[in-house]
């Protein structure tokens, strides 16, 4: 598969196997370069994909949805509930990693003026 075809096969590249193939293609083209960081929005999460990034030791910062659940070894709550007391403009970093499908990750969040919650995992 040509690089162009890989990128255009699915505009959103939502499927984990396509994302993995894209990173593999990058590493073949630039064999002496390390991937410094992978950033992605909410639709680019999933157990298989996140596990792959951790397994390959590829650093990431990915936005998750406010209804995605975070498990702290005792209970599972949605991000929206975990950060419900967060005021607009404040930033909260959870002191311990939380389990999300496939991995344990550190979580940070902020609330925007428009009421939207930004939750990032790394």
C-alpha positions as CSV (number, residue, x, y, z in Angstrom):
1,X,0.0,0.0,0.0
2,X,1.4,3.4,-0.9
3,X,1.7,6.1,1.7
4,X,-0.9,8.2,0.0
5,X,-3.4,5.3,-0.1
6,X,-2.8,4.7,3.6
7,X,-3.6,8.2,4.5
8,X,-6.7,8.4,2.2
9,X,-8.1,5.0,2.8
10,X,-10.2,6.4,5.7
11,X,-10.3,10.1,6.2
12,X,-10.4,9.9,9.9
13,X,-8.0,7.0,10.3
14,X,-10.3,5.8,13.1
15,X,-9.2,2.2,13.0
16,X,-6.3,1.1,15.2
17,X,-4.8,-1.1,12.5
18,X,-4.7,2.0,10.1
19,X,-3.0,4.1,12.8
20,X,-0.5,1.4,13.5
21,X,0.3,1.0,9.8
22,X,0.7,4.8,9.5
23,X,3.3,4.8,12.4
24,X,5.0,1.8,10.8
25,X,5.2,3.6,7.5
26,X,6.7,6.7,9.3
27,X,9.3,4.5,10.9
28,X,10.2,2.9,7.6
29,X,10.6,6.2,5.8
30,X,12.5,7.8,8.8
31,X,14.3,4.8,10.4
32,X,16.7,7.0,12.4
33,X,13.9,9.2,13.9
34,X,12.0,8.6,17.1
35,X,8.4,9.6,17.4
36,X,8.5,12.5,20.0
37,X,4.8,12.5,20.7
38,X,1.5,11.4,19.3
39,X,-1.4,13.8,19.9
40,X,-5.0,13.0,19.0
41,X,-8.6,14.0,19.6
42,X,-11.4,12.1,21.2
43,X,-12.2,9.8,18.2
44,X,-8.7,8.4,18.3
45,X,-8.9,6.4,21.5
46,X,-9.5,2.7,22.0
47,X,-8.0,-0.2,23.9
48,X,-6.0,-1.6,21.0
49,X,-4.6,1.7,20.0
50,X,-3.6,2.9,23.5
51,X,-2.1,-0.5,24.4
52,X,0.0,-0.3,21.2
53,X,1.3,3.1,22.1
54,X,2.3,2.0,25.6
55,X,3.8,-1.3,24.3
56,X,5.9,0.6,21.7
57,X,6.9,3.2,24.4
58,X,5.5,6.0,22.2
59,X,4.6,9.1,24.2
60,X,1.1,10.5,23.7
61,X,-1.3,13.1,24.8
62,X,-4.9,12.2,23.7
63,X,-8.1,14.0,24.5
64,X,-10.9,11.8,25.8
65,X,-14.6,12.3,25.9
66,X,-16.3,13.6,29.1
67,X,-18.4,10.5,29.3
68,X,-15.3,8.2,29.1
69,X,-14.8,6.4,32.4
70,X,-11.8,6.6,34.6
71,X,-11.2,3.8,37.1
72,X,-9.1,4.4,40.2
73,X,-8.9,0.8,41.5
74,X,-12.0,1.3,43.6
75,X,-14.7,2.8,41.3
76,X,-15.3,3.9,37.8
77,X,-16.7,7.4,37.1
78,X,-17.1,9.4,34.0
79,X,-14.6,12.2,33.4
80,X,-17.5,14.6,33.7
81,X,-18.2,13.4,37.2
82,X,-14.6,13.3,38.2
83,X,-14.1,16.9,37.2
84,X,-17.5,18.2,38.1
85,X,-16.1,20.7,40.7
86,X,-13.6,22.2,38.2
87,X,-14.2,25.9,37.6
88,X,-13.8,27.7,34.3
89,X,-10.1,28.3,33.6
90,X,-8.9,26.0,36.4
91,X,-6.7,23.0,35.6
92,X,-6.8,19.8,37.6
93,X,-4.2,17.1,37.4
94,X,-5.1,13.8,39.0
95,X,-2.3,12.7,41.4
96,X,-2.5,9.0,40.5
97,X,-3.0,7.3,37.1
98,X,-6.5,6.1,36.2
99,X,-7.4,3.1,34.2
100,X,-9.1,3.6,30.9
101,X,-9.7,0.8,28.3
102,X,-6.4,-1.0,27.9
103,X,-4.0,1.2,30.0
104,X,-3.3,3.2,33.1
105,X,-2.7,6.9,32.3
106,X,-2.3,10.2,34.0
107,X,-5.2,12.6,33.5
108,X,-5.5,16.4,33.4
109,X,-8.6,18.6,32.7
110,X,-9.7,22.1,32.3
111,X,-13.1,23.8,31.8
112,X,-13.6,26.3,29.0
113,X,-15.8,29.4,29.2
114,X,-18.2,27.8,26.8
115,X,-18.8,25.0,29.3
116,X,-16.8,22.4,27.4
117,X,-14.6,20.1,29.4
118,X,-11.1,19.3,28.0
119,X,-9.7,16.0,29.4
120,X,-6.3,14.7,28.3
121,X,-4.6,11.5,29.1
122,X,-0.8,10.7,28.9
